[in-house]
């Protein structure tokens, strides 16, 4: 840029010394001005920013060397012309020039220009007015900064951000990023959808995380502050309830470091509701299967099935209908209902019979039920329920019944998902029911057999007492005392029952001993006594083929054996005598001593107890003796 400078000739001017000094000063200032001009020109031409200087009419007066390089045009070709021919958007350039002059301000705008080779170059155009002393415009500077690299970087960044967001939005897990102020700076579409499901209708971006996640049972701000402070990954499991729905998530909060500090935290929310549901169903099936072994009867089993199914669906109103294998009739096996307490199904075609007969699950509302009746699919509406859900109970290829739940208030409480769940568990439930029914049949048959066996035992005892009137009632009294001793010693009821059965017929072998020997009032001789001593072995032979649940045969054969081996028929000692036989031996001796016999009078109970106490650990088991004495003296046991 050229400065208009008046140059004085380097000649001596006439005058005095003062004039000479002024002339010298003027030449010095002129030299300084020329030096400044050269300095400014150097700066102007070597500016790294392409700049043109225009007069008020837009005519180019000067350009920087960097503008020559940008446009591939020499300065001589540009000076005297205008810049408008360079711009592809000429009208915009005119507006920029007009605004600059009219508003007296710096203006910035992005445009595209063409260089001499026709290349399109994006530039940022900045204009600055230059004024004279009066404030009038005398020209303006135009700077054209090449922004190709910046735009390319921005485009690459934009593409990277687009790909980044596309990747995040393609992920099924919910993801959000928060900054150190705990504000959400990024959120993907999966999390937005989840927030909508949870009723969050505010824009999350820019908001504090606890404002957006207010549905959580606790304030998460403290957790995030802890992560920013410690820089440690945090994994938690969160359960969120929304109405009657429940969502379970695995949550990972991951610190992102900026240098040595945590700059952001990325949160990944993985929905595990379905997995938890499957685990819950498995737990329910396991518990139902286990209840088969625990429940005492079918009614208790049905109650357990209802309670366990209640973990996954609404079972407030629940019933089980079973179809008889032979008659094919359907009966109500179990019912728990808020409004209906009837214990039988109505006759005719009902929803329950429809499910069983068609082997088809049914999920219907009250409107659907009325339509089914009009269509003749059912002829009886047995339930005023708003929604009814029933599934067949299948066992292999046979439908054994139906499992039904219903609701009287909410027609939307059950969904197709609930139907699928109920169908999934129904086969297990059917198998459990069938196993329990089989168990109950076995128990019933066992009870019948047990009753028959008991009747036979009593009959055998009666036959023996008819042959030996002096010992009438002896075996029943021994049985009562032996059972009391066994309970005092803590034996199981099955063991007590076995002792009772053995006691009732413990002398059954005497049926082979002649009646005159049994009833003789005098003392028996050695031969006769040896004959009597055979009755335990004979009794054993009589009952050994009977399949008792307890060792009745061994109790009978061992009830005259003694601890020191002095008993009969085999003379075995303490280690070989079973506990039940030791109990039976004491009860037999006490009852015999306390009862009248043809060859001696009855002793008192105290005398009998003293005798067994005297012979403890020699003839009789001391534990059995202690129990026997306790039930007489503390529990006041009496034979009659």
TIKOL-348144 format. One record per residue: x, y, z of N, C-alpha, C in turn; residue in three letters. Coordinates in steps of 0.05 Angstrom, whole numbers, plus 5000, padded with zeros to 4 digits. Layout:
XYZXYZXYZAla/...
//
This chain:
501749775000500050005000501850255000Unk/501250444982503050684980501950914996Unk/503651045011502851285026503651535010Unk/501851725008502351974993504152155010Unk/506652175002508552335018509752555000Unk/509852795011511153014996514153005001Unk/515652974980518452944983519853224978Unk/521453294996522953544992525753484981Unk/526553664963529153624951531353674972Unk/533453524969535653544988537553774979Unk/536454034981537954274974538054464997Unk/540054624998540254825020538355055016Unk/536855135035534955355033536255605045Unk/535755835033536856075044535656145071Unk/537056265087535956345113538056335134Unk/537156395158538956385181539256105192Unk/540656095214541155825226538555685235Unk/536655855243534055735251532755595228Unk/532855725205531655605181533155355173Unk/535755355177537355125171536654885189Unk/536154935214535454725233532654605226Unk/530854785218528154685210528254505186Unk/530054585167530254425143531454155149Unk/533354145168534553885176532453715190Unk/530953835207528753675221526753565201Unk/526153725180524253635160525253395145Unk/527953415137529053185123529152935140Unk/529652965166529752735184526952605186Unk/524952775188522152675189521352535163Unk/522352655141521752525115523052255113Unk/525452225123526851965123525351765140Unk/524451855164522951685182520351595169Unk/519151775154516551715141516951505119Unk/519151545104519751345083520351065095Unk/521851075117522350815131519850685140Unk/517950845151515450735160513850625137Unk/513950775114512450685090513550415081Unk/516150385080517350135072516549905091Unk/516549975117515849775138512949675134Unk/511149875129508349805126507949645100Unk/509349725079509149585054510049295057Unk/512249255072513148985077511048815092Unk/509948935112507848795127505548725109Unk/504648925094502348895077502648665057Unk/504948665044505348465023505848185034Unk/506848165059507447905070505347815091Unk/503047945091500947855109500147565102Unk/499847385122499047115116496147095108Unk/494647305114491747305107491347455081Unk/489947325062489447465036487647715041Unk/488747955033487248205038487448375012Unk/485148515007485148714985484148974996Unk/485349194985484449464993482949584970Unk/480349664975478549764954477850054961Unk/477350214940476350484945473350464949Unk/472050684956469150674962467450564939Unk/468450564915466850464892467350164888Unk/469150044904469749764901472049694882Unk/473449904873475749864855478149784872Unk/479549574864481849474878484149664875Unk/485249754897487649934897490149774903Unk/489949564919492349414926491449144937Unk/493248944936492748674946495248574960Unk/494848394979497148264993498148034975Unk/500647954980501847744964500247474969Unk/499247434994497747184999495147164984Unk/494047404976491647404959492347324931Unk/494647414922495647324895495947024895Unk/497046914916497446624917494846474918Unk/492846584933490246454936488746444909Unk/488946674894487346694869488946604844Unk/491646554848493346484826493346714805Unk/493346964814493147204797495247404807Unk/496647534789498547734796497147994804Unk/498648144820497548394831496648584808Unk/498348594787497848784765495148714752Unk/494348464752491848384739489448454756Unk/489948484782487748534800487248834805Unk/489348984807489149274813487549414791Unk/485649574798483949714779481349564773Unk/481249314781478849154777477149134803Unk/475248944803473648904828473848614836Unk/472848564860472848284870470248134863Unk/468248274854465648154850465647924831Unk/467447944811467647724792468647464803Unk/469847484827470947234839468747074853Unk/466647204862464647084879462546934863Unk/461846704871459646554859456946654868Unk/456946784890454546904901454847204901Unk/454747324878455447604875453547784891Unk/451047724891449147894905449847904935Unk/450747684946451447684974453847874978Unk/455747874960458048054963457148344962Unk/455348404944454348674942453048764968Unk/451448574980450048635005452148685027Unk/454248515027456348545048457548825046Unk/458148915021459449175016457549395025Unk/455049365017453049565024452649595054Unk/452449365068452149365097454549495111Unk/456949435100459349535112459349845111Unk/458649955088458750245084456450375099Unk/454050245098451750375110451750365140Unk/452650145151452450105180455150175194Unk/457150225178459750305190460750095210Unk/460849845201461749625219463249415204Unk/464549245220465849015208463748805202Unk/464048675178462148475170463648215164Unk/462447985172463547725167461547555153Unk/462347405132460547235118462147015104Unk/460946785101462246565087461146555059Unk/462946535040462146525011464046324997Unk/463546294972465246124955466246304932Unk/468946294927470046444905471346244886Unk/472146354862473546184843476246314838Unk/478346154836480946264829481246264799Unk/483646334790484046354761483746094747Unk/484245874761484045604749481245494750Unk/479345654761476545564763475945404788Unk/477845364806477345214830475545364849Unk/473745224861471945354880473245344908Unk/473445574920474745594946472845724966Unk/472045574987470345695008472045885025Unk/471046125029472446325044470646465065Unk/471946575085470546745104471347035096Unk/469347195089469847465079469347665103Unk/471447815109471248025130471748295117Unk/470148485122470448755111470748955134Unk/472449165129472949365150473149635135Unk/471549835143471550105130473950265140Unk/474950435121477050625128475950905123Unk/476351075143475151345142477351565143Unk/476551795133478352035136477752185161Unk/479052425164478752575189475852665194Unk/474252695172471552785175469552555180Unk/470552305179468852075183467651965158Unk/468452075135467451965110469051725101Unk/467751535088469051295079470851365056Unk/473351275058475251315036476151045024Unk/475150825035475850565024475350345046Unk/475750105038475449895058477149655051Unk/477949515072479549265070477649025068Unk/478448845050476948595048478848365052Unk/478448205073480047965079478547715070Unk/479947545055478647295046480347065057Unk/479246935078480746715092479746455081Unk/481646295071480946025060480045845084Unk/477545755083476545585104476045295095Unk/477545215074477144945063477844735084Unk/480144775097480944575117479044565140Unk/478144805149476244805171473644665164Unk/472644725140470144595132470444295129Unk/472844215118473343925115473443795143Unk/474743935162474943825189472143815202Unk/470544025197467844025208466143805196Unk/466443765170464943555156465743285166Unk/468343245170469342985181468342945209Unk/468343165225467343145252464343095252Unk/462943225234460043185232459442895224Unk/461042795205460642515196461242325219Unk/463442395234464142225256461942225278Unk/460842465283458742485303456242335293Unk/455642365267453342225256453641925259Unk/456041825252456541535254456441455284Unk/457541615301457541565330454741545340Unk/453041745332450241745342448741515329Unk/449241455304447941235291448640965305Unk/451140945312452040705326450640685353Unk/450540905368449240905394446340845392Unk/445040965371442140925368441440645358Unk/443440515347442940235337443140035360Unk/444240125383444639945406442039925422Unk/441239685429438739645443438839745472Unk/441239755484441439845511441140155512Unk/439940245534439740535539442440645547Unk/443240875534445840995540445541295543Unk/446741405564446941695566449641775577Unk/450442025572453042125581452442375597Unk/453742405621453442645637456142775641Unk/456143035644458643185649459043225679Unk/461143365686461843395715459743565730Unk/457943705715455743845729453343675732Unk/453643415725451443225727449143285707Unk/449843405685447843455664448243255642Unk/445943175630446042985608446843125583Unk/449043035570450043155546449642985522Unk/448842735526448342555503446342335513Unk/444542265495442642045502441841905476Unk/441641645476440941495452437941445451Unk/437041355427434141315423432941105441Unk/434540895447433440675464432740785491Unk/434340955502433741065528431441265527Unk/431341415505429041595501426441445501Unk/426441215487424041055486423340945514Unk/425340865529424940765556423740975574Unk/424841225571423841445587420841505581Unk/420241485555417341525547415641305560Unk/416541055560415040845573414640895603Unk/416541025615416341085644414941345650Unk/413941475629412341715633413941965635Unk/416541965627418242205628417842355602Unk/416642595604415942745579417642995576Unk/419843025590421543255587423943195569Unk/425043405557427443365540429843315559Unk/431243085556433343025575435943185572Unk/436543255547439143395541439243655556Unk/441543685570442043935585440843935613Unk/439243735620438043735646439743575666Unk/439443635691440743485712439743195712Unk/441543005717440842725715438642645735Unk/438642765759436642685778433842795771Unk/433743005755431143105746429942915726Unk/431642805708430642625687430042345699Unk/431842255717431541985728430041995755Unk/428142175758426642205783424941955789Unk/424541785770422941535775424441335791Unk/427141365793428641175808428041205838Unk/428240975853427540985882429441145898Unk/431841215887433741365903434941575885Unk/436041785897437442005882440141895873Unk/440441895846442941785835445241985835Unk/444642235842446742435841449142365858Unk/448642255882450842185900452641975888Unk/451441775873452941565860454841685839Unk/453741875823455341995802457642165813Unk/457042315834459042475846461342305857Unk/460642075868462641885878464341775856Unk/463141725832464741625809466641845799Unk/465642095798467442315790469742355809Unk/469242305835471342335855473242105855Unk/472241855853474041615856474941515829Unk/473441565807474241465781473941165778Unk/471941045792471640755792469040675778Unk/469140455763466740345750464740245772Unk/462240305767460140215786458040055771Unk/457439805781455439635769453239585789Unk/450839635782448539595800446239455785Unk/444339365800441839255788439539435799Unk/437939535780435839725788433139615780Unk/431239635798428439555793426739805794Unk/425139845772423440075770420639985765Unk/418740085781415940015778414440255765Unk/412840185745411340395731408440285728Unk/406640375746404040255746404139965756Unk/403039785740403139505747405439365733Unk/407139515719409539405705412039435722Unk/413839255718416439265732418739225712Unk/420639395713422939375696425439325713Unk/427039135704429539075719431839115699Unk/433839255708436139325691438739275705Unk/440739205688443539195697444739455688Unk/445839605707446739875701449839895705Unk/451239985684454140035687454640335684Unk/456040445704456740735703459840735699Unk/460640835676463440815667464741085667Unk/466941135683468241395682469941435657Unk/469741665645471441735622473341955631Unk/475941905629477942085639478742295619Unk/479142535629480242755614482842835628Unk/485042725619487542745634487542565658Unk/488042685681487942525706485342555721Unk/483442695709480842735722478642605706Unk/476442535719474042435705472542665693Unk/472342665666470942885653468042825648Unk/467342575642464642495637464142215648Unk/461642145651460841865659458841765639Unk/459541535627457641405608456141195623Unk/453541205621451741005634450440825614Unk/450740565617449540365599447440215615Unk/444940225606442740095619441739855603Unk/442339615613441639375599439139245611Unk/436939235596434439125606434638825610Unk/434238735635434338445641431638355651Unk/429538505645426838435655426038155645Unk/426438105619425737845608427337625621Unk/429937665625431537465638430637405666Unk/430037625681429137585708426437445709Unk/424737505688422137375686422537075682Unk/424436995665424936715660426036585685Unk/427836725699428836605724426636575744Unk/424736765745422536745763420736515756Unk/420236475730418636245721419935985729Unk/422635965725424035725733423835675763Unk/423935895779423735865808420935765815Unk/418935875802416135795807415735495800Unk/416835415777416635135769418034955789Unk/420335035799421834875818420234855844Unk/419135075853417635075878415134895875Unk/413734915852411334755848412134455848Unk/414334395834415334115834416034015862Unk/417234195877417934125905415534085922Unk/413434245917411034225933409633955931Unk/410133815908408933555905409833365927Unk/412433395935413533225956412833325984Unk/412233585987411833706013408833706021Unk/407133776001404233806007403033536017Unk/401333566037400133336049397933216032Unk/396533386017394333286000394033475976Unk/392133405958391733565934390933845940Unk/389233885960388334155967390634335975Unk/392434225991394834375999396634425975Unk/396734235957398334275932397234495915Unk/394534495911393234705895393734985907Unk/393635005934394135255947397035345942Unk/398835155943401735225938402135315909Unk/400735175890400935255862399935535858Unk/397635605871396535875869398436085880Unk/399536025904401336215917403836265899Unk/404936045888407336075872406836205846Unk/404636145833403936275808403436575812Unk/402536635837402036915844404537085842Unk/406836965841409437115838409637235810Unk/408237115791408637205763406137305750Unk/403737225760401237335749399237375772Unk/397037515767395037555787393337305791Unk/393437195816391936945822390036975845Unk/389037225849387137265871384637095867Unk/383737065842381536895836382536665818Unk/382536435830383936205818382435945824Unk/382235785803381035515809382235305790Unk/382035055799383034825784380634645780Unk/380234575755378134375748379434125737Unk/378533895745379633645737377533475723Unk/378433325703376533145689377132855698Unk/375032715705375232445714376032265690Unk/377932085695379031915673376831735662Unk/375131635679373131435670370531565661Unk/369331735677366731845670366932085652Unk/369332205650369832445634368432695645Unk/367232675668365932905680368033095691Unk/367233345693369133555702368133655729Unk/369933665748369233755775371233975784Unk/370334135803371934345814373634235837Unk/376234225832378034095852379034305873Unk/379134555864380234765883379135035874Unk/378535205893377435465887378235665908Unk/379435895900379836125917378836365901Unk/376636495910375436705894374336915913Unk/374537165903373537395919370537415920Unk/369137315899366237355898364737085896Unk/365936885885364536635880365536425900Unk/363736325917364536115936363235845930Unk/362035825906360835565899363035355895Unk/362535115902364534905900364034705877Unk/362334795858361734615836361434785811Unk/362034655788361634795762358834765753Unk/357734965740355034945730354834745707Unk/352534615703352334425681352334565654Unk/352734415633352734525606355434605596Unk/355334745574357934825561358835095574Unk/361035075588362135305602364835375590Unk/366035595598368735675589370735455597Unk/370435345621372235145631372034895614Unk/369634805608369334565592370234615563Unk/369934855554370934925527373934885525Unk/375334995545378334965546379134675547Unk/377734515563378534235566377734075541Unk/375334105532374433945509375934015483Unk/376634275480377934365455381034355458Unk/381934305482384834295487386134555477Unk/384934775485385735035474385635245496Unk/387735415499387635625519385735845511Unk/384835995530382836205525383436445542Unk/383536685529383736935542381537115532Unk/379437165548377137305538376237515558Unk/375137735548373937945564370937875567Unk/369438035582366637995586365138025559Unk/366038205542364838225515365237975498Unk/367637865499368237625484366537395494Unk/366137385521364537165532361637175522Unk/360437415521357737445510357637365481Unk/359637435466359737355437359837055434Unk/361436925451361636625450358936495456Unk/357436615475354836505481352936545457Unk/353036785445351236825421351936635399Unk/354536565396355436385375354936095382Unk/353936035406353335765414355735605423Unk/358035745427360435595436360235525465Unk/358835685480358135625508355235675512Unk/353935545532351135605537350735715565Unk/352835725581352635825608354936025614Unk/354136265623356136455632356236425662Unk/358336285671358436225700359936435716Unk/361136635702362836825716362237105707Unk/361937295725361637575718364337715715Unk/366437575709369137685708369337875684Unk/371138085689371738265667373738135647Unk/375337955658377237805641377637525652Unk/377737335635377837045643380136915627Unk/381936785641384236655628384436365638Unk/384236175619384335895626386135745606Unk/387635555617389335385600388835095607Unk/388934915587388634635593391034515608Unk/390434335626392634195640393033935624Unk/395333925610395933695593397933515606Unk/397433265604399333065613399832885589Unk/402232915577402832785552400732865531Unk/399132685521397232755501394332775512Unk/394132765538391432765550391033025566Unk/388633145563387933375579386533275605Unk/387833335627386733235653385133445668Unk/385133695657383533895671384234175660Unk/383634375676384234655668385034815692Unk/386735005687387635195707386635465699Unk/385135605717383735845710384336075730Unk/384836315719384936555735382936755723Unk/381836935740380037135729380137385747Unk/379137605735379137855750376437995745Unk/375338105767372638225766372738525761Unk/375038645760375138935759376639045734Unk/378938925728380739035707380838845683Unk/379638925661379738755637382538725624Unk/384338895633387038895621389138775639Unk/388338645660390338535680391938305668Unk/390738155649392137935636392737995607Unk/395037905598395837945570396437685557Unk/397037695531397837455517400337335529Unk/402037505540404537415553403837245577Unk/401837335592400937175616399836905607Unk/398336905585397336655574399536465567Unk/401636575554403936405547405336295571Unk/405636465592406836375617405236155630Unk/402536195631400835995643400935735627Unk/401035755601401235515585403935375590Unk/406035535593408635425597408735255623Unk/407535365644407635225670405435005672Unk/403435015654401134835658401934535657Unk/403834465639404634185637406034095663Unk/407634275674408934205699406834185722Unk/404934365721402734355741401134095738Unk/400534025713399033775708400633535718Unk/403233535713404933305722404933295752Unk/405033535765405033545794402433435806Unk/400233525793397633435802397333125799Unk/398233025776398032745771399732585791Unk/402132685796403832545816402532545843Unk/401332775851400032785877397632605878Unk/396132595856393732425855394632125857Unk/396832065844397831785845398731725874Unk/400131925886401031885914398731845932Unk/396632005928394231975945392931705941Unk/392831615916391631345911393331135925Unk/396031165923397730965937397230975967Unk/397031225978396631246007393931126014Unk/391931175998389231066003389330766003Unk/390730655983390930365982392530256005Unk/394530406013396130326036394430326062Unk/392830536064391130556088389130326089Unk/388130266065386230036064387629776072Unk/390029736061391529496067392329486097Unk/393029726107393729746135391329686153Unk/389029786145386629726160385929426159Unk/386329306136385829016133387828866150Unk/390428946149392428816165391828836195Unk/391029076203390329116232388028936240Unk/386028916222383728746228384628456231Unk/386428366214387428096216388928056242Unk/390628256249392128236274390228216298Unk/388128376299386228366321384828096321Unk/384227996298382927726296384727506307Unk/387227526300389127326310389427346340Unk/389427586350389627626379387227516394Unk/384827556382382327446394382327146395Unk/383327026373383426726372385226626394Unk/387526756399389426666419388126696447Unk/386726926452385526976478383226776484Unk/381926676463379826476467381026216478Unk/383526156470384825916479386125946506Unk/386626206514387926256540386426476555Unk/384126406567382426606580383826756603Unk/385826636615387126776637388827006628Unk/389627006602391227226591389527406572Unk/386927386575385127556558385727846563Unk/386227996542386828286544389828336549Unk/391428136554394228176560395628316537Unk/395228216513396728336490395928626485Unk/393228696488392428966484393629156505Unk/393729056531394929216552397929256547Unk/399329036539402129056532402629256510Unk/400829256490401029436467400829726476Unk/398829786494398530056504401030146519Unk/402029986537404430056552406930086534Unk/407329896516409629906498409630166481Unk/407230236471407030486455407630726471Unk/406730736496407230966514410230986519Unk/411530766525414430766529415930866504Unk/415130766481416430846456416231146451Unk/413831256455413531546452415131706472Unk/415331606496416931746516419931746508Unk/420731536494423531516486424031666459Unk/421931776447422331936423422331786397Unk/421231536397421131386372419031516353Unk/419431466327417531576307414831436309Unk/412831566298410131446298410031196282Unk/411631176261411730926246412830696263Unk/414930756279416030556297414030486319Unk/412630686329410630636350408430456339Unk/407630516313405530346301406530056297Unk/409030026290410129756287410129606314Unk/410829746336410829626363408029546371Unk/406129716364403329656370402429396356Unk/403029376331402229136315403528886327Unk/406128906334407628676345406528596372Unk/405928796389404928746416402328596416Unk/400628676396397928546395398128246390Unk/400228156377400427866371403127746380Unk/404327886400407027786407407027496418Unk/404627406428404427126438402926946419Unk/402727026393401226866374402326586372Unk/404826546377406026276376404826076396Unk/403526186417402426006437400025856426Unk/399225926402396925776390397625486386Unk/400325426385401225146381401725006408Unk/401525156430401925036456399224926466Unk/399024676475396524566484395124736505Unk/392524756503390924936521391224856550Unk/391424586556391624496584394224586596Unk/396324616580398824726592398525026597Unk/397325166579397025456582395225516606Unk/393225356611391325416632391825266659Unk/393925106661394524956685395125146708Unk/393825116731394325286754396825216769Unk/398024986764400424896778402924976762Unk/405224936775407725006762408324796740Unk/409324896717409924716695412624576699Unk/412724316689415324176691417124276669Unk/419524166669421624266651420824216622Unk/419723996616418923926588416724116579Unk/414824156596412624346589413624626585Unk/415524706603416624976601418125016575Unk/419624806567421124826541419224856518Unk/416824716520414824736499413725026498Unk/413225146521412225426522414325616509Unk/416925556514419025736505419325736474Unk/417925556461418025556432416225766419Unk/414425886435412326056423413526306408Unk/415726426417416826646401417726566373Unk/419026326371419926226345417526156327Unk/415526026340413125956324411626206315Unk/411526406332410226666324411726786301Unk/414426776302416026886280415326746253Unk/415126476255414526316230411826386219Unk/409926456237407126516228407126786213Unk/408626986223408327256211410527336192Unk/412627176189415027256174414427316144Unk/412327186134411727226105409927476101Unk/408927586123407227826120409028066117Unk/408428236097410128466090409328706107Unk/410228706132409828936150411829156143Unk/411029406148412829636143415029646164Unk/414529526188416429526210417229236216Unk/419529186230420428906235418828766257Unk/416228726251414428596270415328316277Unk/416228166256417127886261419427876281Unk/421328066279423728056297422928146325Unk/421028326327420028406354418828156368Unk/417228006353415927776364417927556373Unk/419927496356421727286363423727366385Unk/424127636389426027726408424827836434Unk/422227826438421127956462421727816488Unk/422727566487423627426512426627406514Unk/428127546496431027546498431727756520Unk/434127716533434927896554437628016549Unk/438228246561440628396556443228226561Unk/443128056581445527896588445727636573Unk/443827596554443827346538442527106551Unk/441027156573439826926588436926866578Unk/436027016558433326976548433126746528Unk/430726736515430226526495428726656472Unk/428626536448429426256442432426226434Unk/433826456427436526426417438626506437Unk/437926636458439826716479441726936469Unk/440727116451442327336442442527556463Unk/444527736461444827936482444228216471Unk/444928416487444128696482444628786454Unk/447028736443447728836417446028736394Unk/444828496397443328376375440328406378Unk/439428516401436528546406435728826396Unk/433828836378432929096367431529256389Unk/431529516386430429696407427529636412Unk/426029596390423129546394422629296411Unk/424329086407424028836422424628886452Unk/426629056457427329116485425029266499Unk/423629446484421329586495419129386501Unk/418629216481416429016483416928826507Unk/419528756512420228576534419428696561Unk/420128946565419529086591416529106594Unk/415129196573412229216575410928956581Unk/411828736569410728476573411128386602Unk/413528426613414128346640412428496661Unk/412328766657410828936676407828856676Unk/406728826652403828756651403428476663Unk/405128286657404828016667404928006698Unk/406928156710407128156739404728296752Unk/403628496738401428646750398728516745Unk/398628276731396128146725396027866740Unk/393527776745393227516759393827286740Unk/395127076751395626836736394626596752Unk/394026366739393026136754394926046775Unk/397526076771399525976789400526176809Unk/399526446807400326646827398426876826Unk/398327026849396727266849398127496835Unk/396627716829397827956816399528106836Unk/401728236825403328416841402428706837Unk/403128876855402529166851404329276830Unk/403529516819405229656799407929726811Unk/407929826835410429896848412329656850Unk/411229426857412829186860414029106832Unk/412329126812413229066785415429256776Unk/415129516782417129716775419729666790Unk/419529596815421929536831423429306819Unk/421929106809423228866798424728936773Unk/423629096755425029156730427329346736Unk/427029526756429229696764431529546775Unk/430929326790433029156802434529016780Unk/433128946759434428786738435328956714Unk/435429216717436429386695439329316688Unk/440029336663442729286653443528986655Unk/441828826667442428536666440328396649Unk/437828436656435728316639434428526621Unk/434228766630432728966615434429216609Unk/433829336586435229586577434529806597Unk/436629936608436230146628434630386618Unk/435030456592433530686580430530616579Unk/429930376572427130286571425930286599Unk/427530196618426630186646426030466656Unk/427830656651427430936659424831046647Unk/424430996621422031106608419530986620Unk/419630726626417230586637416630696665Unk/418630726682418130836708417031116707Unk/418031276688417131556686414231576678Unk/413331416659410531436650408531346672Unk/409431166689407731086712407831296734Unk/410131386741410431556765409931856759Unk/410831946735410432226728407932276711Unk/407532086692405332126673402731976682Unk/403031826705400731686717399331496697Unk/400931346683399831146664398230936679Unk/395930856668394330636679393630446656Unk/393430186663392729986643389730016635Unk/388030076655385130096649384230376651Unk/
//
